[in-house]
Amino acid sequence: MGMKISRFGKLQDGREAHLVTLANANGMTIEVTDYGATLVSAVVPAKDGTCADVVLGYADVTDYAKNGGYLGAVIGRCGNRIGGAEFSINGVSYKMEKNENGNNLHSGPNGYDSIIWEMKADAEKNTVEFSHHSPDMDQGFPGNFDITVTYTLTDENEIRIAYKGKADQDTIANLTNHSYFNLEGHDSGTILEHVLWIDADAITEADAESIPTGRLLPVEGTPFDFRTPKPIGQDIEQDNEQLKNGGGYDHNFALNTDGSMKKVACVKAPASGRTMEVYTDCVGMQLYTGNFIEDTQIGKDGRAYHKRMGFCLETQFFPDAIHHENFKSPVLKAGETYETTTIYKFS
């Protein structure tokens, strides 16, 4: 194990970002920055022992601020979409910024992905804890919300991301991590040959603006059936309304879970043999296949990123759950604790 803390550049307003490097006993390393509590890299061995960075990201904080795309960032106070950019809690209506088709995506342009978090690193535990105080009406959400996000790198090659928070008013709490993975290496091409398994019998049907209708669609007989492992690209171009709406996969899978920590997905890269398993206690998971990555996004090592060079598996409450009584509620009651963990395990 080992830890290193270094500078990661300055934002235009003079704020300085830092980068923490964690290493485990197997030679795996990860880098995280206090800007957006972002996972910057994960260097993982292949079956032949060679190592590659499997997370898309940028060279320094100025590129993260300039390019966007949420690469590796923690998303909050509410990940994914809220239809109409407004919602009600306890009969009170709240409005948010509209930043996608008249809706709100990832809590708007001033989300947790673009702040400098308070940071506390623990070399003995191989952890980095990020904390943030989100004031009442920040992003349009009621209540003062105090949140910590803790990254741990274990000797089992797990990246554990633990979220914990409390608010002094009823509010929405639905955080996630928006890492783009490519198990052949962040600069290796598309992820269409990666073989994916997801433990889900249904997805949340989405309209043309990617807002859930409230219906659950069975995956049986559709391109969304990953219950038997198959290449991500096998059915991605099928003539399917849901795929057209998302430009590919950009959909929430209703996980087969009782809310306990369990394995919900597995991805394998055919050439390198690298495998990533996903464990979570969340009820939903967004599969996004990088359909809108722009060629102008120049990542680490000067590599230009292109469409479908990375996939995301974002654990979450269902999108727009605040508007659907049949979805598990994302409302955090005042004084109660929001707590959830997701693990990305590599082998």
GUPAGU-411364 format. One record per residue (C-alpha): residue in three letters; residue number from 1; x, y negated, z. Coordinates in pm, 1 decimal. Layout:
N
NODE   res     n          X          Y          Z
NODE   ALA   NUM          X          Y          Z
...
This chain:
347
NODE   res     n          X          Y          Z
NODE   MET     1        0.0        0.0        0.0
NODE   GLY     2      104.3     -358.9      -49.1
NODE   MET     3      -26.3     -712.2      -77.2
NODE   LYS     4       91.7    -1029.9     -246.5
NODE   ILE     5      -67.6    -1375.5     -251.7
NODE   SER     6       24.4    -1622.2     -526.7
NODE   ARG     7     -104.5    -1940.3     -687.5
NODE   PHE     8     -350.5    -1905.6     -974.7
NODE   GLY     9     -357.9    -2259.2    -1112.4
NODE   LYS    10     -559.0    -2574.7    -1050.7
NODE   LEU    11     -903.8    -2685.9    -1158.6
NODE   GLN    12     -955.3    -3026.4    -1320.4
NODE   ASP    13    -1068.2    -3174.1     -989.2
NODE   GLY    14     -742.2    -3068.1     -824.7
NODE   ARG    15     -871.6    -2766.4     -633.2
NODE   GLU    16     -614.4    -2489.3     -625.8
NODE   ALA    17     -698.4    -2121.9     -673.1
NODE   HIS    18     -511.4    -1824.4     -535.4
NODE   LEU    19     -457.4    -1468.6     -652.3
NODE   VAL    20     -429.0    -1168.2     -420.5
NODE   THR    21     -271.3     -844.3     -541.5
NODE   LEU    22     -355.9     -519.0     -362.3
NODE   ALA    23     -180.2     -186.7     -426.0
NODE   ASN    24     -253.5      166.0     -303.9
NODE   ALA    25      -42.4      477.4     -252.4
NODE   ASN    26     -119.3      605.6     -604.2
NODE   GLY    27       22.5      309.0     -793.5
NODE   MET    28     -317.5      153.4     -864.8
NODE   THR    29     -335.9     -223.2     -821.8
NODE   ILE    30     -611.8     -481.5     -833.2
NODE   GLU    31     -604.0     -860.6     -842.5
NODE   VAL    32     -877.1    -1085.2     -703.2
NODE   THR    33     -902.8    -1463.3     -693.3
NODE   ASP    34    -1087.1    -1698.9     -461.5
NODE   TYR    35    -1235.8    -1870.4     -768.9
NODE   GLY    36    -1571.7    -1698.2     -802.3
NODE   ALA    37    -1451.6    -1416.5     -571.1
NODE   THR    38    -1349.0    -1268.5     -904.5
NODE   LEU    39    -1194.8     -931.0     -986.4
NODE   VAL    40     -918.4    -1034.5    -1228.4
NODE   SER    41     -753.2     -699.3    -1300.3
NODE   ALA    42     -745.8     -330.4    -1212.2
NODE   VAL    43     -440.0     -135.3    -1326.4
NODE   VAL    44     -527.3      235.0    -1335.6
NODE   PRO    45     -324.8      543.7    -1438.7
NODE   ALA    46     -432.7      758.0    -1736.3
NODE   LYS    47     -417.1     1138.2    -1763.3
NODE   ASP    48      -59.6     1111.0    -1897.8
NODE   GLY    49       44.7      881.2    -1613.5
NODE   THR    50       58.2      559.5    -1815.5
NODE   CYS    51     -113.7      260.3    -1658.3
NODE   ALA    52     -342.9       -0.2    -1814.0
NODE   ASP    53     -544.5     -295.0    -1692.6
NODE   VAL    54     -908.9     -192.8    -1741.2
NODE   VAL    55    -1079.3     -523.8    -1649.9
NODE   LEU    56    -1134.8     -809.6    -1895.5
NODE   GLY    57    -1017.2    -1142.3    -1758.2
NODE   TYR    58     -817.1    -1460.5    -1806.7
NODE   ALA    59     -460.7    -1571.0    -1739.5
NODE   ASP    60     -538.7    -1839.0    -1479.8
NODE   VAL    61     -818.9    -2034.1    -1314.8
NODE   THR    62     -833.9    -2302.1    -1585.3
NODE   ASP    63     -926.9    -2037.3    -1843.4
NODE   TYR    64    -1198.2    -1897.5    -1613.4
NODE   ALA    65    -1346.1    -2244.8    -1571.5
NODE   LYS    66    -1323.0    -2324.1    -1943.5
NODE   ASN    67    -1437.0    -1996.6    -2100.0
NODE   GLY    68    -1709.4    -1878.5    -1864.6
NODE   GLY    69    -1878.6    -1549.2    -1942.9
NODE   TYR    70    -1884.9    -1449.3    -1572.7
NODE   LEU    71    -1588.1    -1213.6    -1627.7
NODE   GLY    72    -1529.3    -1026.6    -1301.4
NODE   ALA    73    -1717.2    -1281.9    -1091.9
NODE   VAL    74    -1951.2    -1246.1     -796.9
NODE   ILE    75    -2296.4    -1368.0     -902.5
NODE   GLY    76    -2533.4    -1534.9     -656.0
NODE   ARG    77    -2751.7    -1633.9     -483.5
NODE   CYS    78    -2955.0    -1429.0     -734.5
NODE   GLY    79    -2796.9    -1220.9    -1007.9
NODE   ASN    80    -2969.1    -1166.4    -1341.9
NODE   ARG    81    -3284.7    -1351.8    -1452.5
NODE   ILE    82    -3574.3    -1540.2    -1295.1
NODE   GLY    83    -3856.0    -1603.9    -1543.8
NODE   GLY    84    -3952.8    -1965.8    -1597.5
NODE   ALA    85    -3670.7    -2074.4    -1363.0
NODE   GLU    86    -3915.9    -2103.4    -1074.3
NODE   PHE    87    -4055.6    -1888.9     -796.4
NODE   SER    88    -4263.4    -1906.3     -479.0
NODE   ILE    89    -4192.7    -1787.5     -125.7
NODE   ASN    90    -4454.5    -1817.0      150.1
NODE   GLY    91    -4672.4    -2025.2      -82.0
NODE   VAL    92    -4400.6    -2283.4     -149.7
NODE   SER    93    -4282.0    -2329.6     -509.7
NODE   TYR    94    -3914.5    -2374.7     -594.1
NODE   LYS    95    -3762.7    -2484.3     -925.5
NODE   MET    96    -3421.7    -2391.8    -1064.5
NODE   GLU    97    -3214.2    -2503.9    -1360.0
NODE   LYS    98    -3315.4    -2356.0    -1694.8
NODE   ASN    99    -3002.0    -2219.1    -1859.7
NODE   GLU   100    -3130.8    -1942.7    -2089.6
NODE   ASN   101    -3446.6    -1964.5    -2303.8
NODE   GLY   102    -3627.6    -2172.5    -2042.7
NODE   ASN   103    -3541.2    -1918.6    -1773.4
NODE   ASN   104    -3273.3    -1900.3    -1506.4
NODE   LEU   105    -2976.6    -1667.2    -1556.8
NODE   HIS   106    -2736.0    -1583.4    -1271.5
NODE   SER   107    -2864.0    -1875.9    -1059.0
NODE   GLY   108    -2773.5    -2142.2    -1315.7
NODE   PRO   109    -2458.9    -2335.2    -1406.8
NODE   ASN   110    -2352.7    -2390.9    -1044.2
NODE   GLY   111    -2346.3    -2030.7     -931.7
NODE   TYR   112    -2110.0    -1851.2     -697.4
NODE   ASP   113    -1893.9    -1762.6     -997.9
NODE   SER   114    -1763.8    -2121.5    -1018.7
NODE   ILE   115    -1682.6    -2206.8     -656.0
NODE   ILE   116    -1365.0    -2166.9     -452.4
NODE   TRP   117    -1447.0    -1924.4     -172.4
NODE   GLU   118    -1284.5    -1918.5      171.0
NODE   MET   119    -1038.3    -1630.4      167.1
NODE   LYS   120     -897.2    -1400.6      433.8
NODE   ALA   121     -661.8    -1117.7      335.7
NODE   ASP   122     -578.4     -818.5      556.5
NODE   ALA   123     -272.9     -623.3      441.9
NODE   GLU   124     -323.3     -348.9      701.0
NODE   LYS   125     -676.8     -271.3      580.9
NODE   ASN   126     -591.9     -348.9      215.3
NODE   THR   127     -888.9     -585.5      198.1
NODE   VAL   128     -968.7     -939.8       89.4
NODE   GLU   129    -1272.0    -1109.0      242.8
NODE   PHE   130    -1433.8    -1404.8       68.3
NODE   SER   131    -1687.5    -1618.8      253.3
NODE   HIS   132    -1915.8    -1904.6      148.5
NODE   HIS   133    -2176.8    -2129.9      307.2
NODE   SER   134    -2456.9    -2202.1       60.3
NODE   PRO   135    -2665.8    -2494.2      193.9
NODE   ASP   136    -3042.8    -2524.9      192.9
NODE   MET   137    -3173.6    -2588.2     -163.5
NODE   ASP   138    -2838.8    -2500.1     -321.2
NODE   GLN   139    -2929.0    -2389.4     -679.6
NODE   GLY   140    -3294.1    -2442.7     -581.6
NODE   PHE   141    -3304.9    -2170.5     -313.9
NODE   PRO   142    -3446.6    -2235.3       32.6
NODE   GLY   143    -3239.6    -2184.8      346.8
NODE   ASN   144    -2879.6    -2209.1      455.8
NODE   PHE   145    -2717.1    -1885.1      344.0
NODE   ASP   146    -2384.3    -1756.4      478.9
NODE   ILE   147    -2233.3    -1475.3      275.1
NODE   THR   148    -1916.8    -1263.9      280.8
NODE   VAL   149    -1790.4    -1044.1       -2.2
NODE   THR   150    -1516.2     -798.2       85.8
NODE   TYR   151    -1297.9     -614.7     -166.3
NODE   THR   152    -1115.1     -301.6      -46.3
NODE   LEU   153     -873.4      -88.9     -249.0
NODE   THR   154     -859.5      264.1     -105.9
NODE   ASP   155     -613.2      547.5     -160.1
NODE   GLU   156     -898.5      732.5     -332.8
NODE   ASN   157     -867.5      475.6     -615.5
NODE   GLU   158    -1191.3      306.4     -510.7
NODE   ILE   159    -1269.6      -60.3     -546.9
NODE   ARG   160    -1524.2     -115.8     -271.1
NODE   ILE   161    -1726.4     -437.6     -289.8
NODE   ALA   162    -1930.1     -504.0       24.6
NODE   TYR   163    -2178.6     -792.9       49.6
NODE   LYS   164    -2317.4     -924.5      379.7
NODE   GLY   165    -2521.4    -1237.4      449.7
NODE   LYS   166    -2781.6    -1415.6      661.6
NODE   ALA   167    -3013.9    -1710.0      602.0
NODE   ASP   168    -3212.8    -1937.0      834.0
NODE   GLN   169    -3518.5    -1937.3      603.4
NODE   ASP   170    -3682.5    -1672.5      387.7
NODE   THR   171    -3488.4    -1679.4       60.8
NODE   ILE   172    -3376.1    -1464.3     -233.4
NODE   ALA   173    -3056.1    -1263.7     -190.3
NODE   ASN   174    -2939.9    -1051.1     -483.2
NODE   LEU   175    -2564.6    -1057.5     -538.3
NODE   THR   176    -2371.6     -851.9     -789.8
NODE   ASN   177    -2031.5     -823.4     -956.7
NODE   HIS   178    -2005.1     -903.0    -1326.8
NODE   SER   179    -1683.9     -719.4    -1419.8
NODE   TYR   180    -1638.2     -613.8    -1780.3
NODE   PHE   181    -1458.4     -278.5    -1796.2
NODE   ASN   182    -1272.1     -107.6    -2079.7
NODE   LEU   183    -1115.9      214.3    -1955.8
NODE   GLU   184     -873.5      236.1    -2249.3
NODE   GLY   185     -735.3     -105.5    -2150.8
NODE   HIS   186     -877.0     -456.5    -2157.8
NODE   ASP   187     -714.2     -526.4    -2496.6
NODE   SER   188     -782.2     -189.8    -2664.6
NODE   GLY   189    -1091.0     -247.8    -2881.6
NODE   THR   190    -1458.9     -167.6    -2834.0
NODE   ILE   191    -1613.6       51.2    -2565.1
NODE   LEU   192    -1850.3      229.5    -2806.5
NODE   GLU   193    -1669.1      564.8    -2774.6
NODE   HIS   194    -1680.2      560.5    -2394.1
NODE   VAL   195    -1904.0      841.8    -2267.3
NODE   LEU   196    -2165.1      721.8    -2016.6
NODE   TRP   197    -2396.6      895.0    -1769.4
NODE   ILE   198    -2663.7      706.5    -1571.7
NODE   ASP   199    -2894.1      864.8    -1315.0
NODE   ALA   200    -3213.3      684.0    -1416.7
NODE   ASP   201    -3543.1      809.0    -1560.7
NODE   ALA   202    -3666.1      460.0    -1658.9
NODE   ILE   203    -3568.5      105.2    -1746.1
NODE   THR   204    -3754.3     -216.4    -1675.7
NODE   GLU   205    -3919.2     -318.9    -2000.9
NODE   ALA   206    -3799.5     -663.4    -2113.2
NODE   ASP   207    -3959.3     -916.8    -2346.7
NODE   ALA   208    -3783.4    -1103.4    -2628.5
NODE   GLU   209    -3623.3    -1336.0    -2369.5
NODE   SER   210    -3496.5    -1042.1    -2159.7
NODE   ILE   211    -3751.6    -1109.4    -1883.5
NODE   PRO   212    -3913.7     -795.3    -1737.2
NODE   THR   213    -4281.1     -743.0    -1817.4
NODE   GLY   214    -4333.9     -547.5    -1495.0
NODE   ARG   215    -4361.6     -214.0    -1674.6
NODE   LEU   216    -4119.5       73.2    -1632.4
NODE   LEU   217    -4037.4      252.4    -1958.4
NODE   PRO   218    -3935.7      620.0    -1938.4
NODE   VAL   219    -3596.8      679.9    -2103.0
NODE   GLU   220    -3705.7     1019.8    -2235.4
NODE   GLY   221    -3670.4     1026.5    -2613.6
NODE   THR   222    -3524.4      674.5    -2632.5
NODE   PRO   223    -3174.3      525.7    -2684.7
NODE   PHE   224    -3175.0      451.7    -2309.5
NODE   ASP   225    -3153.4      816.1    -2204.3
NODE   PHE   226    -2807.1      855.1    -2049.9
NODE   ARG   227    -2911.7     1137.5    -1815.2
NODE   THR   228    -2700.0     1362.3    -2036.6
NODE   PRO   229    -2362.0     1193.3    -2099.2
NODE   LYS   230    -2321.8     1041.6    -2445.3
NODE   PRO   231    -2107.3      776.3    -2617.6
NODE   ILE   232    -2228.1      421.9    -2550.8
NODE   GLY   233    -2233.3      352.9    -2923.4
NODE   GLN   234    -2426.3      665.7    -3024.8
NODE   ASP   235    -2769.6      499.3    -3029.5
NODE   ILE   236    -2687.5      130.8    -2985.1
NODE   GLU   237    -2787.3       35.6    -3340.9
NODE   GLN   238    -3115.5      228.7    -3345.2
NODE   ASP   239    -3429.5       55.0    -3467.6
NODE   ASN   240    -3566.3       -5.9    -3118.8
NODE   GLU   241    -3747.1     -317.4    -2997.4
NODE   GLN   242    -3573.4     -320.2    -2659.9
NODE   LEU   243    -3229.2     -293.5    -2820.8
NODE   LYS   244    -3316.6     -574.1    -3062.0
NODE   ASN   245    -3430.8     -795.5    -2774.4
NODE   GLY   246    -3096.7     -749.0    -2598.9
NODE   GLY   247    -2868.6     -741.9    -2902.2
NODE   GLY   248    -2768.0     -397.7    -2777.3
NODE   TYR   249    -2777.4     -271.5    -2420.1
NODE   ASP   250    -2855.5     -551.1    -2173.8
NODE   HIS   251    -3110.4     -373.1    -1958.5
NODE   ASN   252    -3185.6     -283.6    -1600.5
NODE   PHE   253    -3198.9       86.3    -1519.9
NODE   ALA   254    -3433.9      192.9    -1240.1
NODE   LEU   255    -3197.6      421.1    -1051.1
NODE   ASN   256    -3307.9      754.5     -907.2
NODE   THR   257    -3227.2      658.6     -550.1
NODE   ASP   258    -3377.5      641.7     -202.6
NODE   GLY   259    -3166.3      341.6     -109.1
NODE   SER   260    -2878.8      542.0       39.0
NODE   MET   261    -2524.4      529.6      -98.8
NODE   LYS   262    -2502.1      767.7     -394.7
NODE   LYS   263    -2334.9      821.0     -730.0
NODE   VAL   264    -2545.9      657.6    -1000.9
NODE   ALA   265    -2318.5      640.1    -1306.0
NODE   CYS   266    -2001.6      778.8    -1459.7
NODE   VAL   267    -1802.1      653.4    -1759.7
NODE   LYS   268    -1516.5      835.3    -1933.5
NODE   ALA   269    -1273.8      701.8    -2192.3
NODE   PRO   270    -1194.7      978.1    -2444.4
NODE   ALA   271     -838.9      878.7    -2537.4
NODE   SER   272     -688.6      798.8    -2196.9
NODE   GLY   273     -908.9     1031.2    -1995.5
NODE   ARG   274     -972.6      757.1    -1740.3
NODE   THR   275    -1300.0      800.3    -1556.5
NODE   MET   276    -1496.6      548.3    -1351.1
NODE   GLU   277    -1776.6      653.1    -1116.7
NODE   VAL   278    -2024.3      404.8     -971.0
NODE   TYR   279    -2170.5      448.9     -622.0
NODE   THR   280    -2426.1      210.6     -474.9
NODE   ASP   281    -2721.6      169.5     -240.0
NODE   CYS   282    -2896.4      -66.1     -484.3
NODE   VAL   283    -3221.8       23.2     -663.4
NODE   GLY   284    -3122.8     -111.4    -1005.9
NODE   MET   285    -2821.9     -144.1    -1234.3
NODE   GLN   286    -2779.1     -359.0    -1544.1
NODE   LEU   287    -2594.9     -200.0    -1834.2
NODE   TYR   288    -2450.4     -476.2    -2052.6
NODE   THR   289    -2232.6     -389.4    -2350.9
NODE   GLY   290    -2070.4     -726.0    -2418.2
NODE   ASN   291    -2305.0     -804.9    -2705.4
NODE   PHE   292    -2235.2    -1177.2    -2687.0
NODE   ILE   293    -1863.2    -1189.8    -2613.1
NODE   GLU   294    -1730.5    -1473.8    -2829.0
NODE   ASP   295    -1412.6    -1447.5    -3034.5
NODE   THR   296    -1298.0    -1778.8    -2884.1
NODE   GLN   297    -1258.5    -1610.6    -2544.4
NODE   ILE   298     -880.3    -1562.6    -2517.4
NODE   GLY   299     -805.1    -1328.7    -2230.1
NODE   LYS   300     -498.8    -1203.3    -2049.1
NODE   ASP   301     -183.1    -1152.0    -2255.6
NODE   GLY   302     -327.3    -1391.2    -2516.7
NODE   ARG   303     -570.8    -1126.4    -2634.6
NODE   ALA   304     -885.4    -1248.2    -2812.9
NODE   TYR   305    -1190.6    -1066.9    -2682.5
NODE   HIS   306    -1461.4     -959.0    -2927.1
NODE   LYS   307    -1814.1     -822.1    -2921.3
NODE   ARG   308    -1851.2     -497.9    -2723.3
NODE   MET   309    -1493.5     -488.7    -2593.1
NODE   GLY   310    -1623.6     -439.3    -2238.9
NODE   PHE   311    -1920.1     -294.5    -2052.0
NODE   CYS   312    -2078.2     -410.7    -1726.2
NODE   LEU   313    -2257.5     -198.1    -1468.4
NODE   GLU   314    -2411.7     -459.0    -1236.6
NODE   THR   315    -2587.8     -316.2     -930.3
NODE   GLN   316    -2885.4     -521.1     -816.1
NODE   PHE   317    -3251.6     -566.6     -732.9
NODE   PHE   318    -3455.2     -550.9    -1053.7
NODE   PRO   319    -3440.2     -871.5    -1263.6
NODE   ASP   320    -3723.2    -1119.5    -1194.0
NODE   ALA   321    -3831.3     -899.6     -901.7
NODE   ILE   322    -3967.2    -1207.1     -722.2
NODE   HIS   323    -4252.4    -1215.0     -978.3
NODE   HIS   324    -4345.3     -844.2     -969.7
NODE   GLU   325    -4509.0     -688.6     -665.2
NODE   ASN   326    -4433.4     -338.0     -794.3
NODE   PHE   327    -4057.4     -410.6     -785.0
NODE   LYS   328    -3865.6     -391.4     -456.2
NODE   SER   329    -3861.6     -743.4     -312.6
NODE   PRO   330    -3538.2     -946.4     -325.7
NODE   VAL   331    -3659.8    -1172.1      -43.0
NODE   LEU   332    -3429.3    -1185.8      258.8
NODE   LYS   333    -3623.8    -1274.2      572.1
NODE   ALA   334    -3487.1    -1545.3      799.9
NODE   GLY   335    -3243.5    -1402.8     1054.1
NODE   GLU   336    -3225.9    -1059.8      891.1
NODE   THR   337    -2904.4     -925.5      738.1
NODE   TYR   338    -2851.4     -877.3      365.6
NODE   GLU   339    -2607.3     -590.6      325.4
NODE   THR   340    -2516.3     -379.3       25.1
NODE   THR   341    -2207.8     -199.4     -109.0
NODE   THR   342    -2099.8      -87.6     -454.7
NODE   ILE   343    -1796.7      131.2     -529.8
NODE   TYR   344    -1611.2      168.5     -859.0
NODE   LYS   345    -1400.7      485.3     -827.3
NODE   PHE   346    -1130.7      568.5    -1082.3
NODE   SER   347     -969.2      900.2    -1167.2
